[in-house]
Amino acid sequence: MSSDISRLRIASILEGLSYLILLVIAMPLKYIYDFPLAVRIVGMGHGILCVILILAIFKAHLNYKWSYRFSTQIFIASLIPLGAFWMDLKLKKIVINPVESS
């Protein structure tokens, strides 16, 4: 069952990295260097990774019977730059101590 959490952790890290690339590389390329294609490409990848992350959160929420508050915290963390890395730390603790998530 920890494979669900492993998938969620991978999805969160990939989504977090794509978010940072979007904000730090693609957006400046669009607005400073007039290169909007960067945002289109990175933005599409980021959007796909967001959907994958939401599905992974939902699946883990159902399988582990997490509280709505905990699942919502994980989702909200994905909306904040660097929040995915905080989320990964929380999920790593769950793998070590599964009682913490309830």
MMTF fields as JSON, N, C-alpha, C and O atoms, coordinates in Angstrom:
{
  "mmtfVersion": "1.0.0",
  "mmtfProducer": "UNKNOWN",
  "numBonds": 407,
  "numAtoms": 408,
  "numGroups": 102,
  "numChains": 1,
  "numModels": 1,
  "chainsPerModel": [1],
  "groupsPerChain": [102],
  "chainIdList": ["A"],
  "bondAtomList": [4, 2, 8, 6, 12, 10, 16, 14, 20, 18, 24, 22, 28, 26, 32, 30, 36, 34, 40, 38, 44, 42, 48, 46, 52, 50, 56, 54, 60, 58, 64, 62, 68, 66, 72, 70, 76, 74, 80, 78, 84, 82, 88, 86, 92, 90, 96, 94, 100, 98, 104, 102, 108, 106, 112, 110, 116, 114, 120, 118, 124, 122, 128, 126, 132, 130, 136, 134, 140, 138, 144, 142, 148, 146, 152, 150, 156, 154, 160, 158, 164, 162, 168, 166, 172, 170, 176, 174, 180, 178, 184, 182, 188, 186, 192, 190, 196, 194, 200, 198, 204, 202, 208, 206, 212, 210, 216, 214, 220, 218, 224, 222, 228, 226, 232, 230, 236, 234, 240, 238, 244, 242, 248, 246, 252, 250, 256, 254, 260, 258, 264, 262, 268, 266, 272, 270, 276, 274, 280, 278, 284, 282, 288, 286, 292, 290, 296, 294, 300, 298, 304, 302, 308, 306, 312, 310, 316, 314, 320, 318, 324, 322, 328, 326, 332, 330, 336, 334, 340, 338, 344, 342, 348, 346, 352, 350, 356, 354, 360, 358, 364, 362, 368, 366, 372, 370, 376, 374, 380, 378, 384, 382, 388, 386, 392, 390, 396, 394, 400, 398, 404, 402],
  "bondOrderList": [1, 1, 1, 1, 1, 1, 1, 1, 1, 1, 1, 1, 1, 1, 1, 1, 1, 1, 1, 1, 1, 1, 1, 1, 1, 1, 1, 1, 1, 1, 1, 1, 1, 1, 1, 1, 1, 1, 1, 1, 1, 1, 1, 1, 1, 1, 1, 1, 1, 1, 1, 1, 1, 1, 1, 1, 1, 1, 1, 1, 1, 1, 1, 1, 1, 1, 1, 1, 1, 1, 1, 1, 1, 1, 1, 1, 1, 1, 1, 1, 1, 1, 1, 1, 1, 1, 1, 1, 1, 1, 1, 1, 1, 1, 1, 1, 1, 1, 1, 1, 1],
  "groupList": [{"groupName": "MET", "atomNameList": ["N", "CA", "C", "O"], "elementList": ["N", "C", "C", "O"], "formalChargeList": [0, 0, 0, 0], "bondAtomList": [1, 0, 2, 1, 3, 2], "bondOrderList": [1, 1, 2], "singleLetterCode": "M", "chemCompType": "L-PEPTIDE LINKING"}, {"groupName": "SER", "atomNameList": ["N", "CA", "C", "O"], "elementList": ["N", "C", "C", "O"], "formalChargeList": [0, 0, 0, 0], "bondAtomList": [1, 0, 2, 1, 3, 2], "bondOrderList": [1, 1, 2], "singleLetterCode": "S", "chemCompType": "L-PEPTIDE LINKING"}, {"groupName": "ASP", "atomNameList": ["N", "CA", "C", "O"], "elementList": ["N", "C", "C", "O"], "formalChargeList": [0, 0, 0, 0], "bondAtomList": [1, 0, 2, 1, 3, 2], "bondOrderList": [1, 1, 2], "singleLetterCode": "D", "chemCompType": "L-PEPTIDE LINKING"}, {"groupName": "ILE", "atomNameList": ["N", "CA", "C", "O"], "elementList": ["N", "C", "C", "O"], "formalChargeList": [0, 0, 0, 0], "bondAtomList": [1, 0, 2, 1, 3, 2], "bondOrderList": [1, 1, 2], "singleLetterCode": "I", "chemCompType": "L-PEPTIDE LINKING"}, {"groupName": "ARG", "atomNameList": ["N", "CA", "C", "O"], "elementList": ["N", "C", "C", "O"], "formalChargeList": [0, 0, 0, 0], "bondAtomList": [1, 0, 2, 1, 3, 2], "bondOrderList": [1, 1, 2], "singleLetterCode": "R", "chemCompType": "L-PEPTIDE LINKING"}, {"groupName": "LEU", "atomNameList": ["N", "CA", "C", "O"], "elementList": ["N", "C", "C", "O"], "formalChargeList": [0, 0, 0, 0], "bondAtomList": [1, 0, 2, 1, 3, 2], "bondOrderList": [1, 1, 2], "singleLetterCode": "L", "chemCompType": "L-PEPTIDE LINKING"}, {"groupName": "ALA", "atomNameList": ["N", "CA", "C", "O"], "elementList": ["N", "C", "C", "O"], "formalChargeList": [0, 0, 0, 0], "bondAtomList": [1, 0, 2, 1, 3, 2], "bondOrderList": [1, 1, 2], "singleLetterCode": "A", "chemCompType": "L-PEPTIDE LINKING"}, {"groupName": "GLU", "atomNameList": ["N", "CA", "C", "O"], "elementList": ["N", "C", "C", "O"], "formalChargeList": [0, 0, 0, 0], "bondAtomList": [1, 0, 2, 1, 3, 2], "bondOrderList": [1, 1, 2], "singleLetterCode": "E", "chemCompType": "L-PEPTIDE LINKING"}, {"groupName": "GLY", "atomNameList": ["N", "CA", "C", "O"], "elementList": ["N", "C", "C", "O"], "formalChargeList": [0, 0, 0, 0], "bondAtomList": [1, 0, 2, 1, 3, 2], "bondOrderList": [1, 1, 2], "singleLetterCode": "G", "chemCompType": "PEPTIDE LINKING"}, {"groupName": "TYR", "atomNameList": ["N", "CA", "C", "O"], "elementList": ["N", "C", "C", "O"], "formalChargeList": [0, 0, 0, 0], "bondAtomList": [1, 0, 2, 1, 3, 2], "bondOrderList": [1, 1, 2], "singleLetterCode": "Y", "chemCompType": "L-PEPTIDE LINKING"}, {"groupName": "VAL", "atomNameList": ["N", "CA", "C", "O"], "elementList": ["N", "C", "C", "O"], "formalChargeList": [0, 0, 0, 0], "bondAtomList": [1, 0, 2, 1, 3, 2], "bondOrderList": [1, 1, 2], "singleLetterCode": "V", "chemCompType": "L-PEPTIDE LINKING"}, {"groupName": "PRO", "atomNameList": ["N", "CA", "C", "O"], "elementList": ["N", "C", "C", "O"], "formalChargeList": [0, 0, 0, 0], "bondAtomList": [1, 0, 2, 1, 3, 2], "bondOrderList": [1, 1, 2], "singleLetterCode": "P", "chemCompType": "L-PEPTIDE LINKING"}, {"groupName": "LYS", "atomNameList": ["N", "CA", "C", "O"], "elementList": ["N", "C", "C", "O"], "formalChargeList": [0, 0, 0, 0], "bondAtomList": [1, 0, 2, 1, 3, 2], "bondOrderList": [1, 1, 2], "singleLetterCode": "K", "chemCompType": "L-PEPTIDE LINKING"}, {"groupName": "PHE", "atomNameList": ["N", "CA", "C", "O"], "elementList": ["N", "C", "C", "O"], "formalChargeList": [0, 0, 0, 0], "bondAtomList": [1, 0, 2, 1, 3, 2], "bondOrderList": [1, 1, 2], "singleLetterCode": "F", "chemCompType": "L-PEPTIDE LINKING"}, {"groupName": "HIS", "atomNameList": ["N", "CA", "C", "O"], "elementList": ["N", "C", "C", "O"], "formalChargeList": [0, 0, 0, 0], "bondAtomList": [1, 0, 2, 1, 3, 2], "bondOrderList": [1, 1, 2], "singleLetterCode": "H", "chemCompType": "L-PEPTIDE LINKING"}, {"groupName": "CYS", "atomNameList": ["N", "CA", "C", "O"], "elementList": ["N", "C", "C", "O"], "formalChargeList": [0, 0, 0, 0], "bondAtomList": [1, 0, 2, 1, 3, 2], "bondOrderList": [1, 1, 2], "singleLetterCode": "C", "chemCompType": "L-PEPTIDE LINKING"}, {"groupName": "ASN", "atomNameList": ["N", "CA", "C", "O"], "elementList": ["N", "C", "C", "O"], "formalChargeList": [0, 0, 0, 0], "bondAtomList": [1, 0, 2, 1, 3, 2], "bondOrderList": [1, 1, 2], "singleLetterCode": "N", "chemCompType": "L-PEPTIDE LINKING"}, {"groupName": "TRP", "atomNameList": ["N", "CA", "C", "O"], "elementList": ["N", "C", "C", "O"], "formalChargeList": [0, 0, 0, 0], "bondAtomList": [1, 0, 2, 1, 3, 2], "bondOrderList": [1, 1, 2], "singleLetterCode": "W", "chemCompType": "L-PEPTIDE LINKING"}, {"groupName": "THR", "atomNameList": ["N", "CA", "C", "O"], "elementList": ["N", "C", "C", "O"], "formalChargeList": [0, 0, 0, 0], "bondAtomList": [1, 0, 2, 1, 3, 2], "bondOrderList": [1, 1, 2], "singleLetterCode": "T", "chemCompType": "L-PEPTIDE LINKING"}, {"groupName": "GLN", "atomNameList": ["N", "CA", "C", "O"], "elementList": ["N", "C", "C", "O"], "formalChargeList": [0, 0, 0, 0], "bondAtomList": [1, 0, 2, 1, 3, 2], "bondOrderList": [1, 1, 2], "singleLetterCode": "Q", "chemCompType": "L-PEPTIDE LINKING"}],
  "groupTypeList": [0, 1, 1, 2, 3, 1, 4, 5, 4, 3, 6, 1, 3, 5, 7, 8, 5, 1, 9, 5, 3, 5, 5, 10, 3, 6, 0, 11, 5, 12, 9, 3, 9, 2, 13, 11, 5, 6, 10, 4, 3, 10, 8, 0, 8, 14, 8, 3, 5, 15, 10, 3, 5, 3, 5, 6, 3, 13, 12, 6, 14, 5, 16, 9, 12, 17, 1, 9, 4, 13, 1, 18, 19, 3, 13, 3, 6, 1, 5, 3, 11, 5, 8, 6, 13, 17, 0, 2, 5, 12, 5, 12, 12, 3, 10, 3, 16, 11, 10, 7, 1, 1],
  "groupIdList": [1, 2, 3, 4, 5, 6, 7, 8, 9, 10, 11, 12, 13, 14, 15, 16, 17, 18, 19, 20, 21, 22, 23, 24, 25, 26, 27, 28, 29, 30, 31, 32, 33, 34, 35, 36, 37, 38, 39, 40, 41, 42, 43, 44, 45, 46, 47, 48, 49, 50, 51, 52, 53, 54, 55, 56, 57, 58, 59, 60, 61, 62, 63, 64, 65, 66, 67, 68, 69, 70, 71, 72, 73, 74, 75, 76, 77, 78, 79, 80, 81, 82, 83, 84, 85, 86, 87, 88, 89, 90, 91, 92, 93, 94, 95, 96, 97, 98, 99, 100, 101, 102],
  "secStructList": [7, 2, 2, 2, 2, 2, 2, 2, 2, 2, 2, 2, 2, 2, 2, 2, 2, 2, 2, 2, 2, 0, 0, 0, 0, 0, 2, 2, 2, 2, 2, 6, 6, 7, 7, 6, 2, 2, 2, 2, 2, 2, 2, 2, 2, 2, 2, 2, 2, 2, 2, 2, 2, 2, 2, 2, 2, 2, 2, 2, 2, 2, 2, 2, 6, 7, 7, 2, 2, 2, 2, 2, 2, 2, 2, 2, 2, 2, 2, 1, 6, 6, 2, 2, 2, 2, 2, 2, 2, 2, 2, 2, 2, 2, 2, 2, 7, 4, 4, 4, 4, 7],
  "xCoordList": [0.809, 0.0, 0.859, 0.382, 2.112, 2.973, 3.323, 3.875, 3.005, 3.266, 2.371, 2.761, 1.171, 0.316, 0.989, 0.95, 1.6, 2.295, 3.542, 3.874, 4.23, 5.406, 5.002, 5.683, 3.908, 3.42, 3.028, 3.305, 2.388, 1.992, 3.222, 3.236, 4.242, 5.473, 6.146, 6.606, 6.208, 6.828, 6.024, 6.59, 4.702, 3.848, 4.019, 4.052, 4.129, 4.264, 5.602, 5.662, 6.668, 7.979, 8.013, 8.503, 7.495, 7.487, 6.625, 7.01, 5.466, 4.589, 5.25, 5.167, 5.896, 6.597, 7.734, 7.923, 8.489, 9.57, 9.03, 9.584, 7.953, 7.384, 6.845, 6.92, 6.309, 5.811, 6.957, 6.841, 8.067, 9.226, 9.807, 10.185, 9.878, 10.381, 9.471, 9.937, 8.178, 7.215, 7.427, 7.46, 7.57, 7.708, 9.073, 9.167, 10.135, 11.492, 12.101, 12.918, 11.717, 12.324, 11.33, 11.602, 10.191, 9.264, 8.619, 8.513, 8.19, 7.546, 8.515, 8.135, 9.744, 10.677, 10.971, 11.133, 11.037, 11.248, 10.096, 10.302, 8.896, 7.731, 7.712, 7.555, 7.869, 7.661, 8.901, 8.776, 10.073, 11.292, 11.842, 12.256, 11.838, 12.444, 11.42, 11.784, 10.151, 9.073, 9.106, 9.094, 9.149, 9.182, 8.056, 8.313, 6.798, 5.647, 5.577, 4.844, 6.31, 6.267, 6.727, 6.243, 7.652, 8.147, 7.008, 6.914, 6.143, 5.021, 4.011, 3.422, 3.809, 2.862, 3.335, 2.543, 4.601, 5.133, 5.195, 4.661, 5.844, 5.987, 4.633, 4.364, 3.775, 2.444, 1.599, 0.876, 1.688, 0.941, 1.439, 0.641, 2.75, 3.305, 2.91, 2.57, 2.959, 2.573, 1.097, 0.737, 0.256, -1.175, -1.444, -2.259, -0.765, -0.918, -0.448, -1.098, 0.69, 1.2, 0.27, 0.164, -0.402, -1.375, -2.544, -2.983, -3.032, -4.138, -3.694, -4.432, -2.499, -1.965, -1.831, -2.159, -1.353, -1.208, -2.554, -2.681, -3.551, -4.879, -5.454, -6.049, -5.281, -5.741, -4.993, -5.588, -3.697, -2.903, -3.328, -3.391, -3.62, -4.109, -5.447, -5.661, -6.334, -7.656, -7.542, -8.213, -6.695, -6.535, -5.957, -6.429, -4.948, -4.363, -5.374, -5.442, -6.156, -7.184, -8.167, -8.529, -8.588, -9.533, -8.875, -9.455, -7.681, -7.016, -6.568, -6.634, -6.116, -5.6, -6.617, -6.35, -7.796, -8.852, -8.332, -8.564, -7.618, -7.111, -8.262, -9.324, -8.043, -9.05, -9.113, -8.148, -10.261, -10.406, -9.429, -8.912, -9.194, -8.268, -6.863, -6.22, -6.399, -5.052, -4.947, -3.982, -5.925, -5.909, -5.979, -5.333, -6.76, -6.856, -5.539, -5.142, -4.863, -3.552, -2.563, -1.79, -2.593, -1.699, -2.014, -1.102, -3.293, -3.677, -3.256, -2.691, -3.528, -3.19, -1.679, -1.215, -0.919, 0.541, 1.003, 2.01, 0.285, 0.677, 0.44, 0.998, -0.371, -0.661, 0.38, 0.445, 1.183, 2.17, 3.547, 3.929, 4.296, 5.656, 6.458, 6.421, 7.152, 7.935, 7.057, 7.584, 5.753, 4.847, 4.936, 4.715, 5.255, 5.372, 6.489, 6.406, 7.516, 8.64, 8.294, 8.768, 7.464, 6.932, 6.042, 6.085, 5.23, 4.33, 5.125, 4.737, 6.222, 7.044, 7.576, 7.631, 7.964, 8.433, 7.321, 7.562, 6.108, 4.967, 4.688, 4.441, 4.731, 4.441, 5.544, 5.275, 6.765, 7.874, 7.685, 7.995, 7.169, 6.893, 5.789, 5.82, 4.808, 3.708, 4.219, 3.748, 5.173, 5.739, 6.42, 6.358, 7.073, 7.762, 6.776, 6.884, 5.799, 4.834, 3.425, 2.942, 2.737, 1.442, 0.323, -0.677, 0.423, -0.647, -0.789, -1.863, 0.257, 0.286, -0.744, -1.167, -1.158, -2.05, -3.512, -4.281, -3.924, -5.351, -5.786, -6.962],
  "yCoordList": [-1.189, 0.0, 1.262, 2.324, 1.169, 2.347, 2.767, 3.847, 1.915, 2.313, 3.488, 4.297, 3.6, 4.757, 6.037, 7.065, 5.965, 7.132, 7.415, 8.577, 6.376, 6.58, 7.266, 8.185, 6.829, 7.482, 8.929, 9.814, 9.166, 10.524, 11.403, 12.557, 10.871, 11.635, 11.966, 13.091, 11.004, 11.249, 12.302, 13.222, 12.151, 13.12, 14.517, 15.501, 14.607, 15.926, 16.57, 17.775, 15.791, 16.342, 16.799, 17.887, 15.972, 16.346, 17.584, 18.47, 17.649, 18.8, 20.04, 21.122, 19.897, 21.023, 21.544, 22.753, 20.622, 21.038, 21.735, 22.739, 21.198, 21.835, 23.224, 24.133, 23.389, 24.69, 25.694, 26.835, 25.249, 26.13, 26.485, 27.633, 25.51, 25.781, 26.777, 27.671, 26.612, 27.541, 28.963, 29.918, 29.094, 30.419, 31.057, 32.258, 30.251, 30.8, 30.878, 31.759, 29.981, 29.964, 30.398, 31.33, 29.729, 29.972, 31.354, 32.02, 31.791, 33.109, 34.243, 35.134, 34.248, 35.291, 35.234, 36.269, 34.017, 33.918, 34.566, 35.2, 34.403, 34.983, 36.508, 37.213, 37.004, 38.428, 39.289, 40.467, 38.745, 39.537, 39.387, 40.364, 38.145, 37.877, 37.636, 37.243, 37.867, 37.723, 36.353, 36.248, 35.306, 33.93, 33.144, 32.393, 33.309, 32.685, 31.168, 30.51, 30.608, 29.163, 28.402, 27.304, 28.985, 28.325, 28.085, 27.01, 29.085, 28.944, 27.931, 27.182, 27.903, 26.937, 25.513, 24.653, 25.261, 23.901, 23.498, 22.459, 24.318, 23.995, 24.029, 23.207, 24.969, 25.067, 23.835, 23.374, 23.301, 22.079, 20.903, 20.145, 20.762, 19.689, 19.844, 18.872, 21.078, 21.344, 21.021, 20.459, 21.369, 21.066, 19.576, 19.12, 18.822, 17.364, 16.802, 15.931, 17.303, 16.821, 17.206, 16.461, 18.349, 18.742, 17.756, 17.354, 17.379, 16.41, 15.075, 14.454, 14.636, 13.378, 13.475, 12.526, 14.61, 14.799, 14.758, 14.125, 15.418, 15.424, 14.013, 13.617, 13.255, 11.861, 11.023, 10.169, 11.263, 10.522, 10.876, 10.004, 12.154, 12.569, 11.896, 11.378, 11.905, 11.302, 9.805, 9.29, 9.11, 7.673, 7.373, 6.471, 8.125, 7.918, 8.261, 7.578, 9.315, 9.702, 8.546, 8.25, 7.907, 6.793, 5.556, 4.915, 5.221, 3.996, 4.076, 3.084, 5.246, 5.384, 5.981, 6.122, 6.334, 6.937, 8.164, 8.322, 9.024, 10.256, 11.2, 11.117, 12.097, 13.11, 14.081, 14.238, 14.723, 15.713, 16.868, 17.442, 17.189, 18.286, 17.965, 18.808, 16.765, 16.377, 16.367, 16.886, 15.785, 15.735, 17.136, 17.419, 18.013, 19.386, 20.127, 20.921, 19.878, 20.489, 20.078, 20.9, 18.815, 18.332, 19.023, 19.435, 19.152, 19.825, 21.294, 21.789, 21.98, 23.406, 23.615, 24.601, 22.683, 22.784, 22.759, 23.38, 22.054, 21.991, 23.312, 23.533, 24.187, 25.482, 26.541, 27.593, 26.261, 27.213, 26.832, 25.664, 27.793, 27.453, 26.865, 27.392, 25.815, 25.035, 24.226, 23.509, 24.322, 23.561, 22.064, 21.272, 21.675, 20.249, 19.591, 18.412, 20.351, 19.791, 19.658, 18.741, 20.578, 20.426, 19.187, 18.4, 19.04, 17.892, 16.588, 15.622, 16.568, 15.364, 15.008, 13.831, 16.007, 15.74, 15.144, 14.214, 15.678, 15.136, 13.69, 12.833, 13.431, 12.08, 11.103, 9.925, 11.575, 10.716, 10.287, 9.153, 11.213, 10.872, 9.836, 8.984, 9.898, 8.933, 7.539, 6.558, 7.445, 6.14, 5.55, 4.344, 6.415, 5.95, 5.695, 4.688, 6.615, 6.527, 6.719, 7.851, 5.631, 5.756, 6.342, 6.779, 6.38, 6.874, 8.39, 8.928, 9.075, 10.53, 11.172, 12.298, 10.513, 11.109, 11.173, 11.903, 10.44, 10.423, 11.568, 11.667],
  "zCoordList": [0.0, 0.0, 0.0, -0.4, 0.439, 0.424, -0.999, -1.209, -1.983, -3.363, -3.757, -4.6, -3.161, -3.416, -2.927, -3.603, -1.76, -1.226, -2.059, -2.295, -2.503, -3.355, -4.653, -5.107, -5.248, -6.467, -6.199, -7.009, -5.068, -4.7, -4.496, -4.925, -3.85, -3.632, -4.957, -5.155, -5.859, -7.165, -7.933, -8.524, -7.913, -8.61, -8.022, -8.76, -6.698, -6.075, -6.409, -6.653, -6.423, -6.757, -8.218, -8.519, -9.12, -10.533, -10.773, -11.536, -10.129, -10.273, -9.683, -10.264, -8.552, -7.928, -8.789, -8.921, -9.372, -10.264, -11.514, -11.962, -12.067, -13.254, -12.921, -13.748, -11.723, -11.283, -11.18, -11.627, -10.582, -10.46, -11.828, -12.063, -12.723, -14.071, -14.777, -15.484, -14.579, -15.182, -14.661, -15.437, -13.341, -12.743, -12.971, -13.225, -12.878, -12.886, -14.286, -14.554, -15.168, -16.5, -17.579, -18.336, -17.65, -18.761, -18.71, -19.739, -17.54, -17.447, -17.799, -18.558, -17.284, -17.73, -19.237, -19.882, -19.787, -21.232, -21.994, -23.029, -21.477, -22.158, -22.037, -23.034, -20.83, -20.604, -20.803, -21.138, -20.611, -20.786, -22.208, -22.832, -22.708, -24.015, -25.122, -26.23, -24.826, -25.818, -26.507, -27.733, -25.671, -26.173, -25.495, -24.554, -25.967, -25.292, -25.455, -24.717, -26.39, -26.595, -25.343, -25.068, -24.598, -23.376, -22.39, -21.798, -22.213, -21.281, -21.805, -21.026, -23.113, -23.679, -23.437, -23.051, -23.656, -23.507, -22.041, -21.653, -21.234, -19.808, -19.122, -18.247, -19.507, -18.908, -19.169, -18.287, -20.385, -20.707, -19.862, -19.311, -19.765, -18.932, -17.476, -16.801, -17.003, -15.613, -15.384, -14.349, -16.333, -16.205, -16.141, -15.339, -16.98, -16.961, -15.631, -15.054, -15.142, -13.855, -12.705, -11.731, -12.796, -11.766, -11.711, -10.633, -12.878, -12.921, -12.337, -11.573, -12.693, -12.149, -10.634, -9.922, -10.137, -8.694, -7.987, -6.939, -8.54, -7.92, -7.872, -6.869, -8.947, -8.945, -7.914, -7.257, -7.77, -6.784, -5.358, -4.491, -5.119, -3.796, -3.506, -2.41, -4.477, -4.299, -4.013, -3.119, -4.769, -4.562, -3.174, -2.482, -2.78, -1.45, -0.359, 0.663, -0.573, 0.397, 0.627, 1.766, -0.448, -0.326, 0.284, 1.161, -0.171, 0.302, 1.757, 2.483, 2.183, 3.546, 4.502, 5.696, 3.971, 4.792, 5.556, 6.754, 4.813, 5.389, 5.691, 5.075, 6.64, 6.925, 5.749, 5.001, 5.604, 4.537, 4.741, 3.783, 5.986, 6.298, 5.785, 5.16, 6.047, 5.623, 4.097, 3.538, 3.433, 1.969, 1.378, 0.369, 1.999, 1.529, 1.729, 0.877, 2.838, 3.073, 1.991, 1.5, 1.626, 0.584, -0.738, -1.456, -1.061, -2.3, -2.286, -3.261, -1.196, -1.111, -1.203, -1.775, -0.638, -0.731, -2.184, -2.525, -3.033, -4.444, -5.163, -6.237, -4.597, -5.215, -4.859, -5.494, -3.853, -3.351, -3.904, -3.836, -4.448, -4.889, -3.719, -2.607, -3.969, -2.997, -2.043, -1.193, -2.161, -1.302, -1.544, -0.628, -2.762, -3.082, -2.276, -1.932, -1.983, -1.236, 0.248, 0.918, 0.763, 2.124, 2.173, 3.118, 1.12, 1.037, 1.049, 1.706, 0.331, 0.284, 1.67, 2.027, 2.449, 3.807, 4.673, 5.443, 4.545, 5.297, 4.889, 5.738, 3.592, 3.101, 3.484, 3.72, 3.546, 3.971, 5.424, 5.788, 6.264, 7.65, 7.754, 8.642, 6.851, 6.869, 6.556, 7.133, 5.651, 5.314, 6.545, 6.78, 7.334, 8.539, 9.671, 10.372, 9.859, 10.962, 10.412, 10.369, 9.984, 9.317, 10.167, 9.596, 11.471, 12.337, 12.221, 12.494, 11.827, 11.822, 10.904, 11.169, 9.853, 8.855, 9.261, 8.635, 10.278, 10.612, 11.459, 11.807]
}
